[in-house]
Amino acid sequence: MIGEPPPFFHRGPSPLARVTFFALVAIATMIADHRFQALEAVRLSLSVLAHPVQQIAALPGEMFGRVGDYFASQDRLMRENQDLKVKLLEQAAAAQQATLLKAEQEHLLAMEKGKSRFDTHGVLAEVLYGARNPFTRKIVVDKGLTHGMRAGMPAIDGEGVVGQITAVGTFTSEVTLLTEKGQSVPVIITRNGLRAIAVGSGKDGAIEVPFMPASADIQNGDLFVTSGIDGTYPPGLVVAKVTGVEKNAAFMFARIAARPSAGVDNFRYVMILPTPAAGPAPPDAKGEERKATGRDRPKGRR
């Protein structure tokens, strides 16, 4: 005979009573949390425990999103890089022209009146091309007889003497550079006033100073400027700087080399200066002229 369990285990609250009880407990808990923040500590503890679970659950989606962003960024960067390369090629010519224009502007400003060390009236000329003879150092500029050019007028840039006009056409002129073989310029040394003649060597863009005594006081770094005694170059124009002095007791003259201060082969523009005005005739010449005039004058009747 099977014994039956005590009636106690078959009895308990009904399901409706349980729902009602737990609903009342939930409402009381919500009221207590809302009015008195009674569950704030519990909520914080649960959030700490749930945070790792949330991170692990969100990790796959985050990884897929990062991978998608990476490939999208790579594709965008490649397109932008290609566009920039195309724009760079399009702007390359303009950038090079801007560099050239900037250099020319600085060169022109150096020759501007009031800013140039050569404060005189001149005509700005553009270098068209070099001489046809490759063995001569000459250039052709875009100014000629119609612009008042004459043979012998000096050409300078912002740093010093470039040369002088040796042939004049209607619209162009030929300028013989300072470094042309046999081209001479009377100069003086700014340090001690020593006079000399600077002559182009015709090679390597160098200038020589011949017939300078070995005892002459000249040193490396001395600056030559025009003396103005030839009546062609105005006095005070920078010509060259001494780069080498060789003195040998066995020779009467020193060997002196210099480099022109101007960019004789570099720039695109030069300034043509007028030749200095002729000075008054020497007193002896005036006396001789008066005598000749008086001698040739017919005598009047007394």
C-alpha positions, 0 to 999 in steps of 0.5 A: 500500500503506497503512502500519500504525501502529507497534504501540506505539499499539495497546498500553496498560493494560487497563481493569481495570488502569486502574480498579485504579490509579485506585482505589488512587490515590483510596484513598491520597488519602483516607487522606492527607487523613483522616490528614494533611489534605493536601487542606485547601488544595485543598478551600478553593480549590475551595469558593471557586471553586464558591461563585458557581456555587452562588449562581447555581444557588440564585438562582431558588429563593430569588427564588421563595421571597422573592416567596411570603413577600412576598405571604404577609406582605402578606396576614397584615399586612392581616388583622392590620390589619383585626383591630386596627381592629375591636378599636380600635372595640370598645375606643374607648368603654371607652378614653373612659370610662377617660379620664373616670374617671381625670379624675374620680378625680384631681378626687376625690382633690384633695378628699379629707380630708388632701389637700385644702387645705380641711381640713374635714368636708364632703359629696361631691355629684354635679352632676346637671344645670344650671338650667333657666333658660339665663340663670342660672348654677346647678346641681342636686346630688344632696344635699338635706334628707335629707342635712343640706343647708341654704340658704347652705352653700358648695360647693367643688371641689379648687381653690376656691369654686364657689358656695353652696346657695340652694334645698333640696329633699328629695333635691336642692339648687340651687347658685348659682354664684359667677359668677351676676350679683349673687352676692357673697362677702366676700374679702381679698387674700392679699398685703396683707389688703385686704378687698373684695366679689367679685361675679359678673358673670353673663357669660363666667364672670368676677367683678368687684370693685366699689367698690374705690378707685382708690388701692387696692393691688391688682395683676394676679395677686393672689389673693382668698380668703374673709374669713369675716366674712359667716358663710357661707363659712369663711375662707381658701377660694380664690375668684378671681385678679385678671386685670385692673386699670383705674385712671382718675383721672377715676373714683373707683373702679377697674375690677377683673376676676377669674377664679374659681379653681374649675372652676365649669362643669367638674367633675362633683363638688363638696363641700358644706361646713357653714356656720361655727358662730355666734360668741359674742354681742357683750358689749353684746348680752349686757348688754342681754339681762341687763338686759331679763331683769332688767327683766322678772323679777317683783319678790318680796316683802320 
